[in-house]
Amino acid sequence: MALTKEEDIQMMLVCKTHLGTRNIEFNMKRYVFRRTADGIHIIHLGKSWEKAMVAARAIVAIENPADIIVASQRPYGSRAVLKFSQYTGAQALAGRWMPGTLTNQITSKYLEPRLLIVTDPRTDSQAIKEAAYANIPVIALADTDSPLEHVDVAIPANNKGKESIALLYWLLAREVQYLRGTLNRANGWEVMVDSFFWRDPEELERQEKEDPAAYQTQEWKQGDDWNAQQGDWAEGGAETWDAPAAGGEDWGAAAAPAADANSW
C-alpha cells in the first residue's frame, strides 16, 4: 500500500494535481501545504490521496452502483465521468445539469440516487443544492477556492486541468474495483490514465487532416474495390451514360425547330 501511495503521488505531481489557485476558501486552508512566491497555493497531496481513499470506501458502501450519480458540467471532466461510470456502474451526467433532476418528480429524468459525485462544487452548484434538498451525500473534487457548503467528502485537488481530473477519477475507479474484489491489488490495473483524458474534437480533426494515413480504416480498400467494381460493370456490357438513347435519338443533337402556327 505504501508503494502504491508513493506511485500515485508521483502521478499526481506529473498531472499537476497539487496546483491550486491564488484565492483560498477558509475551509480549504487545512489542505494547503504552502504558498508560492507567485501567490499560488500548493495542495498537500498526501491528504488528497487519503481523501480519495475515503471517497472510494463511501462509493463501495452503496450496494447498487446504479444509485450513484457522477456529474460534471466542466467539459474537461466529461470523458472522465463517462469512463468512471463505465468501470464502476454509476450513472454519468456529463454536460448541462437539468434543474429539478433530484427534486422535481414530474420530469421524465427524475432520479433518486443515494450518492452524488461532482467535479467542481462551483460549476456543479445546482446539483449540490438539489442534493442538499433531497438529503443526498455529496463527494466533490475541491480546489482551493471551491465552496464546501453541503459537501460531505471533499477531495482537495486541481479540478481545472484535464490531466488532474482524469487522474482523480482513474484513482477512484481503480480503488473502487479493488475494494469490490473485481481487481487484484497484486496484479494492478491494465487500463491507462490516458483513456480518461478529455480530447478536443477540433484538435482531433486537425490531427486527422495533418496525418490522414493514421486515421484510414483498414476495412475499406477503396482503390481496389471501386476499380474492380467498375471493371465488372464494363465487362457486363452495361450501358454507359455517353451512349445514345435506346430510340436512336441523340440527346446531344440540336433541338428541332418549332412548328409554324399557320401549319394548323
Salt bridges, closest charged atoms under 4 A:
ASP8 OD2 - ARG174 NH2 2.67
GLU50 OE2 - LYS5 NZ 3.75
ASP120 OD2 - ARG74 NH2 2.37
ASP143 OD2 - LYS160 NZ 3.18
ASP145 OD1 - LYS160 NZ 3.43
GLU175 OE2 - ARG185 NH2 2.74
